[in-house]
């Protein structure tokens, strides 16, 4: 019998206690950091004083979020081999960030991606487009974290149909969790800025890695460190047999009687891979991390730290996903959450109870839950500060105020923007709770790869690139990705769709749009460039020198 079933009251008390302690600790860190946040540079980039290992841990924390701990483990537990494709794609993506983006971005900008793109273009239209794109990517990513929070709380409170806790049923408790996460992320950003957010992320990375390692060790001890036995039990409990360990169960599925659908399924797999590999280098909350260090060398070193942390963690998700499939079973996982988002906590619940006893097992479940919740909180804080910084620095100061806003005004607007982003994310997340969080992140990656990456790369490497190319590229890539998602089965026409299966206006046959939207982003950027005669080769030359040698990069501190 599971821990929750044995003593729901004890587990709830332990879980809530650990949650409260964790939240209290992170809020304390936030307020302490907030006391040292005086300038716009402190708020947006933490004063550019973080060491490589500190920024590396924060990068890892941004990345190993609810999508990794809950979503990827859940996807592996339900779809086996195909679920691990997320881990591979997420990890490989960092090579682009390390080798292509990190150094030029740190040398050429100040706070946001728009600083780089607008260096040799007209400020107002480009910064407006960049702010819109940043908000779009961040909201999709925030959805994943909020959905993960709701799923986690429903499981840990042990709420089944007909049961209540503090007057709340399971669905109400999940909604309440989403609202609480929204409030906390606003508090983190409003009071702590980048300094507070970064230290919360460092602490969270340590907690989450520790919890995941403990759980993975328990799985391996349970199977006598016999990987073959683990995979065999996982395949047997999945209900899919050997197919669970082979590609094609979730992506690239072959439909014997429908060659066209088979083709679309295989293209959907390619599309997902493109989104995962290219999306990282366009994620706003990752890009702004390169501005929190003193120089480009430290930026590269911090990415190396991040890759190490992320790589170890994604290997652990393989053990957790197959462990959940073997020990919990796919049917029990789907019963608790259709998207599989509770697989890792369910694994803890069953395995810890069997191996450690109910009391120790309940404590471990509470710790693992707190680690997952910490992952959610730190990631939403990073996303929120990326959005609020872009809205304040790019839209408010550069566009509305034409660069005349004081640092105090810019920071004040960023705090108001953080509240607005939180409200939007909470409302949308309440309606998206049946979607897998890793899948939602995949969509965010597709939008980032379509809207941000083409414009960023062409700004750095193409002499002819100009203002209309940047604007066309950002809006074209963004709209291409969003429109294709809206008219896919993600939004309507399927049981787990945002609007359910009763509403059906889907016509796009794939779930991830990157295969079409990324080329569209590049195409719009090129067409927009040739649609205008504007050309500033002198600024391009200055940017090349600054981006690749670091000479003159110090000017970005005061521009």
C-alpha positions as CSV (number, residue, x, y, z in Angstrom):
1,X,0.0,0.0,0.0
2,X,1.3,3.5,-0.8
3,X,2.5,6.0,1.7
4,X,-0.5,8.4,0.9
5,X,-3.0,5.6,1.3
6,X,-1.5,4.4,4.6
7,X,-1.5,7.8,6.4
8,X,-2.7,10.7,4.3
9,X,-2.8,13.1,7.3
10,X,0.8,12.5,8.2
11,X,2.0,12.8,4.7
12,X,0.1,16.0,4.1
13,X,1.5,17.5,7.3
14,X,5.1,16.6,6.4
15,X,4.6,17.8,2.8
16,X,3.1,21.1,3.8
17,X,5.8,21.6,6.5
18,X,8.7,21.0,4.1
19,X,6.9,23.3,1.5
20,X,6.6,26.1,4.0
21,X,10.2,25.8,5.2
22,X,11.4,25.8,1.5
23,X,9.3,28.8,0.6
24,X,10.4,30.7,3.8
25,X,14.0,30.0,3.0
26,X,13.7,31.2,-0.6
27,X,11.8,34.3,0.4
28,X,14.5,35.1,3.0
29,X,17.1,34.8,0.3
30,X,15.0,37.0,-2.0
31,X,14.6,39.8,0.6
32,X,18.2,39.8,1.6
33,X,19.3,40.1,-2.1
34,X,16.7,42.8,-2.6
35,X,18.3,45.0,0.0
36,X,21.4,45.1,-2.3
37,X,19.5,45.8,-5.4
38,X,19.9,49.5,-6.0
39,X,20.3,50.1,-9.8
40,X,18.8,48.9,-13.0
41,X,21.9,46.8,-13.6
42,X,21.4,45.1,-10.2
43,X,17.7,44.4,-11.0
44,X,18.2,43.2,-14.6
45,X,21.6,41.5,-14.4
46,X,22.6,41.1,-10.8
47,X,25.3,43.7,-11.2
48,X,27.2,41.4,-13.5
49,X,29.2,40.0,-10.6
50,X,28.3,36.3,-10.6
51,X,31.1,33.8,-10.9
52,X,31.1,31.1,-13.6
53,X,30.0,28.3,-11.2
54,X,27.3,30.4,-9.7
55,X,25.9,31.3,-13.1
56,X,26.3,27.7,-14.2
57,X,24.2,26.5,-11.4
58,X,21.6,29.1,-12.1
59,X,21.6,28.1,-15.8
60,X,21.1,24.5,-14.8
61,X,18.4,25.5,-12.4
62,X,16.6,27.4,-15.2
63,X,16.8,24.4,-17.4
64,X,16.1,21.4,-15.1
65,X,12.7,22.7,-14.3
66,X,9.3,21.1,-13.8
67,X,9.5,20.1,-17.5
68,X,12.6,18.0,-16.7
69,X,11.8,16.5,-13.3
70,X,8.1,16.0,-13.9
71,X,7.5,16.2,-17.6
72,X,10.4,14.2,-19.1
73,X,10.3,11.6,-16.4
74,X,6.5,11.3,-17.0
75,X,7.0,11.1,-20.8
76,X,9.6,8.3,-20.4
77,X,7.3,6.4,-18.0
78,X,4.5,6.5,-20.6
79,X,6.3,6.3,-23.9
80,X,9.7,4.7,-23.0
81,X,12.4,5.3,-25.6
82,X,10.6,8.2,-27.3
83,X,10.4,10.1,-24.0
84,X,14.1,10.2,-23.7
85,X,14.3,12.1,-27.0
86,X,13.5,15.2,-24.9
87,X,16.6,14.7,-22.7
88,X,18.8,14.2,-25.7
89,X,17.5,17.3,-27.6
90,X,17.6,19.6,-24.5
91,X,21.3,18.6,-23.9
92,X,22.6,18.8,-27.4
93,X,21.0,22.3,-27.7
94,X,23.6,23.7,-25.4
95,X,26.4,23.2,-27.9
96,X,24.8,25.9,-30.0
97,X,24.5,28.2,-27.0
98,X,28.1,27.6,-26.1
99,X,29.8,27.7,-29.5
100,X,27.7,30.4,-31.3
101,X,25.7,32.6,-28.9
102,X,27.3,33.0,-25.4
103,X,30.3,35.2,-26.2
104,X,28.8,37.5,-28.9
105,X,25.8,38.1,-26.8
106,X,27.7,38.9,-23.6
107,X,30.1,41.3,-25.5
108,X,27.4,43.1,-27.6
109,X,24.5,43.6,-25.2
110,X,23.6,45.0,-21.8
111,X,20.4,43.4,-20.4
112,X,18.3,41.8,-23.1
113,X,18.5,40.1,-26.6
114,X,17.1,43.3,-28.1
115,X,20.3,45.1,-27.1
116,X,22.2,43.0,-29.7
117,X,19.5,43.0,-32.4
118,X,19.0,46.7,-32.2
119,X,22.7,47.6,-32.2
120,X,22.7,48.4,-35.9
121,X,19.0,48.9,-36.5
122,X,16.3,51.4,-35.6
123,X,15.6,51.0,-31.9
124,X,11.9,51.4,-31.5
125,X,10.4,48.9,-33.9
126,X,13.0,46.2,-33.2
127,X,12.8,46.5,-29.4
128,X,9.0,46.4,-29.6
129,X,9.1,43.2,-31.6
130,X,11.7,41.7,-29.2
131,X,9.5,42.5,-26.2
132,X,6.5,40.9,-27.8
133,X,8.5,37.8,-28.7
134,X,10.0,37.5,-25.2
135,X,6.6,37.6,-23.6
136,X,5.2,35.0,-26.0
137,X,7.9,32.5,-25.4
138,X,7.9,33.1,-21.6
139,X,4.1,32.6,-21.3
140,X,4.3,29.2,-23.0
141,X,7.2,28.2,-20.8
142,X,5.4,29.5,-17.7
143,X,2.4,27.4,-18.5
144,X,4.4,24.3,-18.2
145,X,5.7,25.2,-14.7
146,X,2.2,26.2,-13.5
147,X,0.7,23.0,-14.8
148,X,3.4,21.0,-13.1
149,X,2.6,22.7,-9.8
150,X,-1.1,21.9,-10.0
151,X,-0.4,18.2,-10.8
152,X,2.1,18.0,-7.9
153,X,-0.2,19.4,-5.3
154,X,-3.1,17.2,-6.3
155,X,-1.0,14.1,-5.8
156,X,0.7,15.1,-2.6
157,X,-2.5,16.1,-0.9
158,X,-3.9,12.6,-1.8
159,X,-7.1,14.0,-3.1
160,X,-9.3,11.5,-4.9
161,X,-12.8,11.9,-6.3
162,X,-15.2,12.9,-3.6
163,X,-12.4,13.9,-1.1
164,X,-11.6,17.4,0.1
165,X,-8.8,19.1,2.0
166,X,-9.4,22.5,3.7
167,X,-12.7,22.6,1.8
168,X,-11.0,22.0,-1.6
169,X,-11.3,19.1,-3.9
170,X,-8.5,17.9,-6.2
171,X,-9.2,20.4,-9.0
172,X,-9.6,23.3,-6.7
173,X,-6.4,22.5,-4.9
174,X,-4.5,22.3,-8.2
175,X,-5.9,25.7,-9.1
176,X,-4.9,27.1,-5.7
177,X,-1.4,25.8,-6.2
178,X,-1.2,27.6,-9.6
179,X,-2.3,30.9,-8.0
180,X,0.2,30.5,-5.1
181,X,3.1,29.8,-7.6
182,X,2.0,32.9,-9.5
183,X,2.1,35.1,-6.3
184,X,5.4,33.7,-5.3
185,X,7.1,34.3,-8.6
186,X,5.9,37.9,-8.6
187,X,7.4,38.3,-5.0
188,X,10.7,36.8,-6.1
189,X,11.1,39.2,-9.0
190,X,9.6,42.3,-7.3
191,X,11.7,42.2,-4.2
192,X,14.8,40.3,-5.3
193,X,15.4,41.1,-8.9
194,X,18.1,39.1,-10.7
195,X,20.3,38.8,-7.6
196,X,17.5,37.2,-5.5
197,X,16.4,35.1,-8.4
198,X,19.9,33.8,-9.1
199,X,20.6,32.8,-5.5
200,X,17.2,31.0,-5.3
201,X,18.1,29.2,-8.5
202,X,21.5,28.1,-7.1
203,X,19.9,26.7,-3.9
204,X,17.1,25.0,-5.9
205,X,19.6,23.3,-8.3
206,X,21.4,21.8,-5.3
207,X,18.1,20.6,-3.7
208,X,16.7,19.2,-6.9
209,X,19.9,17.4,-7.9
210,X,20.2,15.9,-4.4
211,X,16.6,14.7,-4.4
212,X,16.9,13.2,-7.9
213,X,20.1,11.4,-7.1
214,X,18.7,9.9,-4.0
215,X,15.6,8.7,-5.9
216,X,17.7,7.3,-8.7
217,X,19.9,5.4,-6.3
218,X,16.8,3.9,-4.6
219,X,15.6,2.6,-8.0
220,X,19.0,1.1,-8.8
221,X,19.3,-0.5,-5.4
222,X,15.8,-1.9,-5.8
223,X,17.0,-3.6,-9.0
224,X,20.4,-4.6,-7.7
225,X,22.0,-2.1,-10.1
226,X,20.8,-4.4,-13.0
227,X,19.8,-2.1,-15.8
228,X,18.5,-5.0,-17.9
229,X,16.1,-6.0,-15.1
230,X,14.8,-2.5,-14.8
231,X,14.1,-2.1,-18.5
232,X,12.5,-5.5,-18.6
233,X,10.1,-4.7,-15.8
234,X,9.4,-1.3,-17.3
235,X,8.5,-2.8,-20.7
236,X,6.3,-5.4,-19.0
237,X,4.4,-2.9,-16.7
238,X,3.9,-0.4,-19.5
239,X,1.5,-2.7,-21.4
240,X,3.4,-2.1,-24.6
241,X,5.9,-4.9,-24.3
242,X,9.1,-4.6,-26.3
243,X,7.7,-1.6,-28.2
244,X,8.3,0.4,-25.0
245,X,12.0,0.1,-25.5
246,X,12.0,0.9,-29.2
247,X,11.3,4.2,-31.1
248,X,7.9,4.9,-32.6
249,X,5.6,4.5,-29.6
250,X,4.9,8.3,-29.3
251,X,6.7,9.9,-32.2
252,X,7.1,8.8,-35.8
253,X,4.4,6.2,-35.3
254,X,3.7,4.1,-38.4
255,X,0.0,3.7,-39.3
256,X,-0.4,0.7,-41.5
257,X,-3.5,1.8,-43.3
258,X,-2.6,5.5,-43.7
259,X,0.7,6.3,-45.4
260,X,0.0,10.1,-45.2
261,X,-0.6,10.0,-41.5
262,X,2.6,8.0,-41.1
263,X,4.5,10.7,-43.0
264,X,3.1,13.4,-40.8
265,X,4.0,11.5,-37.6
266,X,7.6,11.1,-38.8
267,X,7.8,14.8,-39.7
268,X,6.4,15.7,-36.3
269,X,9.4,13.8,-34.7
270,X,11.8,15.8,-36.9
271,X,10.0,19.0,-36.0
272,X,10.3,18.3,-32.3
273,X,14.1,17.7,-32.7
274,X,14.5,21.0,-34.5
275,X,12.6,22.8,-31.7
276,X,14.6,21.3,-28.9
277,X,18.0,21.7,-30.5
278,X,17.6,25.3,-31.8
279,X,15.2,26.6,-29.2
280,X,17.6,26.9,-26.3
281,X,19.7,29.6,-28.0
282,X,16.5,31.7,-28.4
283,X,15.0,31.4,-24.9
284,X,14.9,34.8,-23.2
285,X,15.5,33.5,-19.6
286,X,18.6,31.7,-20.8
287,X,19.9,34.6,-22.9
288,X,19.8,37.1,-20.1
289,X,22.0,34.8,-17.9
290,X,25.0,35.7,-20.1
291,X,24.6,39.3,-18.9
292,X,25.0,38.4,-15.2
293,X,28.7,37.6,-15.5
294,X,31.7,40.1,-15.8
295,X,33.0,39.0,-19.2
296,X,32.7,36.6,-22.2
297,X,35.2,34.1,-20.8
298,X,33.1,33.7,-17.7
299,X,30.0,33.4,-19.8
300,X,31.5,30.4,-21.7
301,X,32.7,28.8,-18.5
302,X,29.3,29.2,-16.9
303,X,27.7,27.4,-19.9
304,X,30.2,24.6,-19.4
305,X,29.2,24.3,-15.8
306,X,25.6,24.3,-16.8
307,X,26.1,21.6,-19.4
308,X,27.7,19.4,-16.8
309,X,24.8,19.8,-14.3
310,X,22.2,19.4,-17.0
311,X,23.9,16.3,-18.5
312,X,24.0,14.5,-15.2
313,X,20.4,15.4,-14.5
314,X,19.1,14.1,-17.8
315,X,20.8,10.8,-17.3
316,X,19.0,10.6,-14.0
317,X,15.6,11.2,-15.7
318,X,16.2,8.1,-17.7
319,X,16.4,6.0,-14.5
320,X,13.4,7.9,-13.0
321,X,11.2,7.5,-16.0
322,X,11.8,3.8,-16.5
323,X,11.7,3.3,-12.8
324,X,8.3,4.8,-12.6
325,X,7.1,2.7,-15.5
326,X,8.4,-0.5,-13.7
327,X,7.4,0.2,-10.1
328,X,4.2,2.3,-10.5
329,X,2.9,1.2,-13.9
330,X,1.6,3.2,-16.8
331,X,-2.0,2.7,-15.9
332,X,-1.6,4.1,-12.3
333,X,0.4,7.0,-13.7
334,X,-2.3,8.0,-16.2
335,X,-5.0,7.6,-13.6
336,X,-3.3,10.2,-11.4
337,X,-2.5,12.5,-14.3
338,X,-3.2,12.0,-18.0
339,X,0.0,13.8,-19.0
340,X,2.2,11.7,-16.7
341,X,3.4,14.7,-14.8
342,X,3.3,12.9,-11.4
343,X,5.4,9.9,-12.4
344,X,8.4,10.9,-10.3
345,X,6.5,11.7,-7.1
346,X,4.5,8.5,-7.5
347,X,7.7,6.6,-7.9
348,X,8.9,8.1,-4.6
349,X,5.6,7.3,-2.9
350,X,5.6,3.6,-3.9
351,X,9.3,2.8,-3.8
352,X,10.2,4.7,-0.6
353,X,7.4,3.1,1.3
354,X,8.5,-0.4,0.3
355,X,12.2,0.1,0.9
356,X,12.4,2.6,3.8
357,X,9.1,2.2,5.7
358,X,6.2,4.6,5.7
359,X,7.7,7.3,8.0
360,X,11.0,7.6,6.2
361,X,9.2,7.2,2.9
362,X,6.8,10.0,3.7
363,X,9.7,12.3,4.6
364,X,11.5,11.5,1.4
365,X,8.3,12.0,-0.6
366,X,8.0,15.4,1.0
367,X,11.6,16.3,0.2
368,X,11.3,15.2,-3.4
369,X,8.0,17.1,-3.7
370,X,9.7,20.2,-2.2
371,X,12.6,19.8,-4.7
372,X,10.1,19.6,-7.6
373,X,8.2,22.6,-6.2
374,X,11.5,24.5,-5.8
375,X,12.3,23.7,-9.5
376,X,9.0,25.3,-10.5
377,X,9.4,28.4,-8.4
378,X,13.0,29.2,-9.5
379,X,12.2,28.6,-13.2
380,X,9.1,30.8,-13.1
381,X,11.1,33.5,-11.4
382,X,13.7,33.3,-14.1
383,X,11.0,33.5,-16.8
384,X,9.2,36.4,-15.1
385,X,12.4,38.5,-14.7
386,X,13.2,37.9,-18.4
387,X,9.8,39.1,-19.4
388,X,9.6,42.0,-17.1
389,X,13.2,43.2,-17.9
390,X,12.4,43.1,-21.6
391,X,9.1,45.0,-21.2
392,X,10.8,47.6,-18.9
393,X,14.1,48.0,-20.7
394,X,13.0,47.5,-24.3
395,X,9.4,48.6,-24.5
396,X,9.0,51.1,-21.7
397,X,12.3,52.9,-21.6
398,X,13.5,52.6,-25.2
399,X,10.1,52.8,-27.0
400,X,7.6,54.6,-24.9
401,X,10.1,56.9,-23.0
402,X,12.6,57.1,-25.9
403,X,15.5,56.3,-23.6
404,X,14.7,59.1,-21.1
405,X,13.4,57.0,-18.2
406,X,15.4,57.0,-15.1
407,X,16.7,53.7,-13.6
408,X,14.2,54.0,-10.8
409,X,11.3,54.4,-13.3
410,X,12.6,51.5,-15.3
411,X,12.8,49.2,-12.3
412,X,9.4,50.3,-11.1
413,X,7.8,49.4,-14.4
414,X,9.6,46.0,-14.4
415,X,7.9,45.2,-11.1
416,X,4.5,46.2,-12.4
417,X,5.1,44.1,-15.6
418,X,6.1,41.1,-13.4
419,X,2.6,41.2,-11.8
420,X,0.9,41.4,-15.2
421,X,2.9,38.4,-16.5
422,X,2.0,36.5,-13.4
423,X,-1.7,37.1,-13.9
424,X,-1.6,36.0,-17.6
425,X,0.3,32.8,-16.7
426,X,-2.1,31.9,-13.9
427,X,-5.2,32.3,-16.0
428,X,-3.9,30.3,-18.9
429,X,-2.4,27.5,-16.8
430,X,-5.7,26.8,-15.1
431,X,-7.1,25.7,-18.6
432,X,-4.0,23.7,-19.6
433,X,-3.7,21.2,-16.8
434,X,-4.2,18.1,-18.9
435,X,-1.2,18.8,-21.1
436,X,2.2,17.2,-20.4
437,X,4.6,19.9,-19.2
438,X,7.5,18.7,-21.3
439,X,5.2,19.0,-24.3
440,X,4.4,22.6,-23.4
441,X,8.0,23.4,-23.1
442,X,8.6,21.9,-26.5
443,X,6.1,24.4,-27.9
444,X,8.0,27.3,-26.1
445,X,11.2,26.0,-27.6
446,X,9.6,26.0,-31.1
447,X,8.5,29.6,-30.7
448,X,11.9,30.7,-29.4
449,X,13.7,28.9,-32.3
450,X,11.3,30.5,-34.8
451,X,11.1,34.1,-33.6
452,X,14.3,34.8,-31.7
453,X,17.1,32.7,-33.1
454,X,16.9,33.6,-36.8
455,X,17.0,37.3,-36.0
456,X,19.7,37.0,-33.4
457,X,22.0,35.0,-35.7
458,X,21.5,37.2,-38.7
459,X,22.1,40.3,-36.6
460,X,25.5,38.9,-35.6
461,X,26.6,37.3,-38.9
462,X,24.9,39.0,-41.9
463,X,26.3,42.4,-43.0
464,X,23.2,43.2,-45.1
465,X,20.7,42.7,-42.3
466,X,18.6,45.7,-41.3
467,X,15.6,47.0,-39.3
468,X,12.8,45.6,-41.5
469,X,14.6,42.2,-41.6
470,X,14.7,42.1,-37.8
471,X,11.0,43.1,-37.5
472,X,9.8,40.8,-40.2
473,X,11.9,37.9,-38.8
474,X,10.6,38.2,-35.2
475,X,6.9,38.7,-36.0
476,X,7.0,36.3,-39.0
477,X,8.6,33.5,-36.9
478,X,6.4,34.2,-33.9
479,X,3.1,34.3,-35.8
480,X,4.0,31.2,-37.8
481,X,4.7,29.2,-34.7
482,X,1.7,30.5,-32.7
483,X,-0.8,30.1,-35.6
484,X,0.2,26.6,-36.4
485,X,-0.1,25.7,-32.7
486,X,-3.5,27.3,-32.4
487,X,-4.8,25.2,-35.4
488,X,-3.2,22.0,-34.2
489,X,-4.6,19.2,-31.9
490,X,-2.8,20.9,-29.0
491,X,-5.6,23.5,-28.8
492,X,-8.7,21.7,-30.1
493,X,-10.0,18.4,-31.4
494,X,-8.3,15.9,-29.0
495,X,-9.1,14.6,-25.5
496,X,-6.1,16.4,-23.9
497,X,-6.4,19.6,-26.0
498,X,-6.6,23.0,-24.3
499,X,-10.3,23.3,-25.3
500,X,-11.1,19.6,-25.3
501,X,-12.3,17.4,-28.1
502,X,-15.8,18.9,-28.3
503,X,-14.3,22.0,-29.9
504,X,-12.5,21.2,-33.1
505,X,-10.9,23.7,-35.5
506,X,-7.6,21.9,-36.0
507,X,-6.2,21.5,-39.5
508,X,-2.4,21.5,-38.9
509,X,-1.5,17.7,-38.7
510,X,1.5,18.1,-36.4
511,X,1.8,18.9,-32.7
512,X,5.1,20.8,-33.0
513,X,5.4,23.6,-35.6
514,X,9.2,24.0,-35.7
515,X,9.7,22.2,-39.0
516,X,7.7,24.9,-40.8
517,X,8.0,27.9,-38.4
518,X,11.8,28.0,-38.1
519,X,12.4,28.2,-41.8
520,X,9.6,30.7,-42.0
521,X,11.4,32.9,-39.4
522,X,14.6,32.9,-41.5
523,X,12.6,33.4,-44.7
524,X,10.7,36.4,-43.3
525,X,14.0,37.9,-42.0
526,X,15.6,37.6,-45.4
527,X,12.6,39.0,-47.3
528,X,12.3,41.8,-44.9
529,X,15.9,42.7,-45.3
530,X,15.7,42.9,-49.1
531,X,12.5,44.8,-48.9
532,X,14.4,47.8,-47.5
533,X,17.5,49.5,-48.8
534,X,18.7,50.4,-45.3
535,X,22.3,49.2,-44.7
536,X,24.8,50.2,-42.0
537,X,28.1,48.4,-42.7
538,X,29.9,50.6,-40.3
539,X,27.8,49.5,-37.4
540,X,28.1,45.8,-38.5
541,X,31.9,46.2,-38.5
542,X,31.8,47.7,-35.0
543,X,29.5,44.9,-33.8
544,X,31.8,42.2,-35.2
545,X,34.8,43.7,-33.4
546,X,32.9,44.0,-30.1
547,X,31.2,40.6,-30.4
548,X,34.2,38.4,-31.2
549,X,37.1,40.3,-29.6
550,X,35.5,41.9,-26.7
551,X,37.0,45.3,-27.6
552,X,34.6,48.0,-26.8
553,X,32.3,45.6,-24.9
554,X,32.6,47.7,-21.8
555,X,30.6,50.4,-23.5
556,X,27.6,48.1,-23.2
557,X,27.7,48.7,-19.5
558,X,26.7,52.4,-19.9
559,X,24.8,52.5,-23.2
